[in-house]
Amino acid sequence: CALPISALEKARRNQEGAPASYIPELARVPLEVTCAAVTLCNGTVIRSGDAGAAPFTFQSSAKLLPLIGLLEERGPFEVFSIVGSEPSGDTFASLARLETHGPLPSNPLVNSGAIALCGQLRGSVQRRVAWLSRWAERLYGAPVAIDEQVCASESETGSRNRAIAYYLRASQVLAGDVEETLDVYFNLC
């Protein structure tokens, strides 16, 4: 099943925005790649454009994986004792919000919230990444590969996320090894 061509062509003509240049590997993504894919409740997949031809990373949308998995396994009381559930009003990578309204991240869909939830996963980095992979497969209906080049690029340029994670550690929101938690978070993205 295909999406109406007019929606795809309208998206292709849109020249607003730019790739995330602060992550070098993402800055290399060809701008002409445009796709859309929607899975209906009955399982029907509707695709248009380059949906099958070009790989993509989930980036911030992947923050749903630890949230959904932890809600299912541990329940809302435990999850929302680590992160809030309110809109932040700030950018997704804000440190200011933690200082002014913290120490808990405002919600699980900002970087600080996703990092805090990655810190709640148990075991080695490999075991926690495997947990995320199992939840990705369960939610997306197929195995999802981790793009090692993007992961390395995220890690190499992740100073702001490191600052967030160390702030969470200093505020006793994040327990355990900060760099291991960040490895899990970079794999998630």
C-alpha positions as CSV (number, residue, x, y, z in Angstrom):
1,C,0.0,0.0,0.0
2,A,1.4,3.4,-0.8
3,L,0.8,6.9,0.7
4,P,-0.6,9.5,-1.6
5,I,2.2,10.8,-3.8
6,S,1.3,14.5,-3.1
7,A,2.2,14.2,0.6
8,L,5.6,12.7,-0.3
9,E,6.3,15.3,-3.0
10,K,5.4,18.1,-0.6
11,A,7.9,16.7,1.9
12,R,10.6,16.4,-0.8
13,R,10.1,20.1,-1.7
14,N,10.4,21.2,1.9
15,Q,13.9,22.7,2.3
16,E,13.5,23.8,5.9
17,G,15.7,22.5,8.6
18,A,19.0,20.8,8.4
19,P,20.6,17.5,9.5
20,A,21.9,17.3,13.1
21,S,25.4,18.6,12.4
22,Y,26.5,18.2,16.0
23,I,26.5,14.4,15.3
24,P,29.0,14.1,12.3
25,E,27.6,10.8,11.1
26,L,24.1,12.3,10.8
27,A,25.4,15.3,9.0
28,R,26.4,13.0,6.2
29,V,22.8,11.8,5.5
30,P,21.8,12.7,1.9
31,L,19.1,15.4,2.2
32,E,17.2,14.1,-0.9
33,V,16.2,10.8,1.0
34,T,12.6,11.2,1.9
35,C,10.3,8.5,3.1
36,A,7.2,7.8,5.1
37,A,5.9,4.5,6.6
38,V,2.9,4.0,8.7
39,T,1.8,0.7,10.3
40,L,-2.0,0.5,10.8
41,C,-3.5,-1.3,13.8
42,N,-4.4,-4.2,11.6
43,G,-0.8,-4.7,10.6
44,T,-1.0,-3.1,7.1
45,V,2.1,-1.2,6.3
46,I,1.8,1.9,4.1
47,R,5.1,3.1,2.6
48,S,6.2,5.7,0.2
49,G,9.4,7.2,-1.1
50,D,12.7,5.8,0.0
51,A,11.4,3.9,3.0
52,G,13.0,0.6,2.0
53,A,16.1,2.0,0.4
54,A,17.7,4.1,3.1
55,P,18.5,3.1,6.7
56,F,17.7,5.6,9.4
57,T,18.3,6.0,13.1
58,F,15.5,6.4,15.6
59,Q,17.3,9.1,17.5
60,S,14.9,10.7,20.0
61,S,12.0,8.6,19.1
62,A,13.9,5.6,20.6
63,K,13.4,7.2,24.0
64,L,10.0,5.4,24.0
65,L,11.8,2.0,24.3
66,P,13.1,2.3,27.9
67,L,9.9,4.1,28.9
68,I,7.5,1.4,27.5
69,G,9.7,-1.5,28.6
70,L,10.2,-0.2,32.2
71,L,6.5,0.7,32.5
72,E,5.6,-2.8,31.5
73,E,8.1,-4.5,33.7
74,R,8.2,-2.3,36.8
75,G,5.1,-0.1,36.6
76,P,4.5,3.6,36.6
77,F,5.3,4.2,40.3
78,E,8.9,3.1,39.9
79,V,9.4,4.8,36.5
80,F,7.9,8.1,37.6
81,S,10.0,8.1,40.8
82,I,13.0,8.6,38.5
83,V,11.5,10.9,35.9
84,G,8.6,13.4,35.8
85,S,5.7,13.3,33.5
86,E,5.3,17.0,32.6
87,P,6.4,18.9,29.5
88,S,9.7,20.7,30.1
89,G,9.3,23.8,28.0
90,D,13.0,23.6,27.2
91,T,15.0,21.9,24.5
92,F,15.5,18.2,24.6
93,A,19.1,18.5,25.8
94,S,18.6,21.2,28.4
95,L,20.7,21.3,31.6
96,A,19.1,24.4,32.9
97,R,15.8,22.7,33.6
98,L,17.5,20.2,35.9
99,E,19.0,23.0,37.9
100,T,15.9,25.1,38.2
101,H,13.3,22.3,38.5
102,G,15.3,19.2,39.3
103,P,16.8,17.0,40.3
104,L,14.5,14.7,38.4
105,P,14.2,15.1,34.7
106,S,10.9,16.6,33.7
107,N,9.9,13.6,31.5
108,P,11.3,10.5,29.9
109,L,11.4,12.0,26.4
110,V,14.1,14.6,27.0
111,N,17.7,13.5,27.0
112,S,18.0,13.6,30.8
113,G,14.9,11.5,31.2
114,A,16.1,8.9,28.8
115,I,19.5,8.8,30.3
116,A,18.0,8.4,33.8
117,L,15.9,5.5,32.5
118,C,18.9,3.8,30.8
119,G,20.5,4.0,34.2
120,Q,17.7,1.9,35.6
121,L,18.4,-1.0,33.4
122,R,20.3,-3.8,35.1
123,G,23.5,-5.6,34.1
124,S,26.4,-5.0,31.8
125,V,26.2,-2.6,28.9
126,Q,25.8,-5.6,26.6
127,R,22.9,-6.9,28.7
128,R,21.2,-3.6,28.8
129,V,21.6,-3.0,25.1
130,A,20.2,-6.5,24.5
131,W,17.2,-5.6,26.7
132,L,16.6,-2.5,24.5
133,S,16.9,-4.6,21.4
134,R,14.4,-7.1,22.7
135,W,11.9,-4.3,23.4
136,A,12.6,-2.7,20.0
137,E,11.8,-6.0,18.2
138,R,8.7,-6.5,20.3
139,L,7.4,-3.0,19.6
140,Y,8.5,-2.7,16.0
141,G,7.8,-6.2,15.0
142,A,11.2,-7.0,13.6
143,P,14.9,-6.9,14.8
144,V,16.4,-3.4,14.7
145,A,20.1,-3.2,14.1
146,I,22.3,-0.6,15.8
147,D,24.3,1.6,13.5
148,E,27.7,1.3,15.0
149,Q,29.0,4.3,13.1
150,V,26.3,6.6,14.3
151,C,26.7,5.2,17.9
152,A,30.4,6.0,17.8
153,S,29.7,9.5,16.3
154,E,27.2,10.1,19.1
155,S,29.7,9.0,21.7
156,E,32.6,11.1,20.3
157,T,30.5,14.3,20.3
158,G,28.3,13.5,23.4
159,S,29.8,16.1,25.8
160,R,26.4,17.7,26.5
161,N,24.9,14.3,27.3
162,R,27.9,13.5,29.5
163,A,27.3,16.8,31.4
164,I,23.6,15.8,31.8
165,A,24.6,12.3,33.0
166,Y,27.2,13.6,35.5
167,Y,24.7,16.1,36.8
168,L,22.2,13.3,37.3
169,R,24.8,11.3,39.1
170,A,25.8,14.3,41.3
171,S,22.1,14.7,42.1
172,Q,21.8,11.0,43.0
173,V,19.2,10.4,40.3
174,L,21.6,8.2,38.4
175,A,23.3,5.4,40.2
176,G,26.1,3.2,38.8
177,D,28.8,3.9,36.2
178,V,27.9,7.1,34.2
179,E,30.0,6.1,31.2
180,E,28.3,2.7,31.0
181,T,24.9,4.3,31.2
182,L,25.9,6.7,28.4
183,D,27.1,3.8,26.3
184,V,23.6,2.3,26.7
185,Y,22.0,5.6,25.8
186,F,24.2,6.1,22.7
187,N,23.3,2.6,21.5
188,L,19.6,3.5,22.1
189,C,19.8,6.5,19.8
